[in-house]
Amino acid sequence: MEMKREEEVKCPSCNRFVGVHTTCPYCGARISKRMSVMLFKYGALAVAFIGLILLYLAARVVETKVIKVRDVIPSMSFAYVRVQGTVPFQPRIYPETKSLSFTVDDGTGRISIKAYGAVTEELIRTEKLPKIGDWVDVAGQLQVKEERASMIIQRPKEVKVTSAEVLIAQVPTLKIAQITRGKIGQLIKCEGKIIDIRTFTKGRSLKISDGSGDIDVVIWDSIYEKIPNKEDLQYDARILVQGAIGEYRGKLQVQPRAPEEIKIAGAKEEVTVAPPVAVEVPTFSIGQITKDRIGQTVGCQGTITQYKPFSKGAMLVVSDETGRIVVVLWDNVKNQIMDNRIFIIGNWVSVRGKVGIYREQLQLVPRIADDIKVMEGEGG
């Protein structure tokens, strides 16, 4: 064995050491190739070739990971990932730079999607540019700068668009108890009765219940202002909602994307047949208006002891010898009131409206301007 190895590393002509050379560097004689070197060379080539094939197959079989926008952190910059969600705004095209951008909302947050050059041209040519309300599945390279995330599309085929029209036909109707975190980002329909109303800087939140559970419906002002019969979105009203499931501070919510996705059950019938004066409304002392009457329409009389305007209306506090109650006048009612004495502290008024509750405080919400009147010649 030792003799064989020695023959493989020495020149058979001059008997000098030649190592791996196939031609002797001293005398120029040809040396037969060593078997071990040949096996190593071709073996390494075969392993590399097989490895490339396996990598190619793995790349085709393994799907790009779908992430949630809320989970994006700076260390994920340059990662190749996938996001899924709806497009809340119209995409923008910049012809001078051959680029485009659109936003994707997956229910946990929003991310800007961008494309440049040939990718932009191909997306436009193949009509893969989404429209507002469409659902998209898009993969690309993440960029995270100063806690702001964006994604760069590398290949047009990584953009899949489902039109809003197709989505509407496929939207499932769920009980509120069926709305779970596993469905965040999905478009659903649900129905329920309004049990709480809260306003915030750019919109309002309606808490609805269907008996199986409750959930917040977030309506931005830009959508709310275009809802037909929006004044009927009061306590105890039953509404039908379509929207994307989202999450805010650990609580699930439904986010309608257009005014057409919020319908008030029976609103048209109520507007048509409702009498101008509900003479059958029972009148109580303020102390008799309790939580048991939430959702009922009642009347009371008392002295205005506080007046406070807010962004969408005004709040009165009406008191009698048995207690006090907040009267909420939304702008659609307040702006129709012609008698300014209603806003003067000390005047005695008659009020009727629907009993509601906000932050554990009972409220009376008049439906029309005639539901609150100054009583002549009376006082507290």
Secondary structure as UniProt FT lines:
FT   HELIX           2..9
FT   TURN            12..14
FT   TURN            19..20
FT   TURN            25..27
FT   HELIX           35..61
FT   HELIX           69..71
FT   HELIX           74..76
FT   TURN            77..78
FT   STRAND          80..86
FT   STRAND          92..94
FT   HELIX           95..97
FT   STRAND          99..105
FT   STRAND          110..116
FT   HELIX           117..125
FT   TURN            126..127
FT   TURN            132..133
FT   STRAND          135..145
FT   TURN            146..147
FT   STRAND          148..152
FT   HELIX           156..158
FT   STRAND          159..162
FT   HELIX           164..170
FT   HELIX           176..178
FT   HELIX           181..183
FT   TURN            184..185
FT   STRAND          187..200
FT   TURN            201..202
FT   STRAND          203..209
FT   STRAND          214..220
FT   HELIX           221..224
FT   TURN            225..226
FT   TURN            228..229
FT   HELIX           230..232
FT   TURN            235..236
FT   STRAND          238..248
FT   TURN            249..250
FT   STRAND          251..255
FT   HELIX           259..261
FT   STRAND          262..264
FT   TURN            265..266
FT   HELIX           267..273
FT   TURN            279..280
FT   HELIX           286..288
FT   HELIX           291..293
FT   TURN            294..295
FT   STRAND          297..310
FT   TURN            311..312
FT   STRAND          313..320
FT   TURN            321..322
FT   STRAND          323..330
FT   HELIX           331..334
FT   TURN            335..336
FT   HELIX           340..343
FT   TURN            345..346
FT   STRAND          348..358
FT   TURN            359..360
FT   STRAND          361..365
FT   HELIX           369..371
FT   STRAND          372..374
FT   TURN            376..377
//
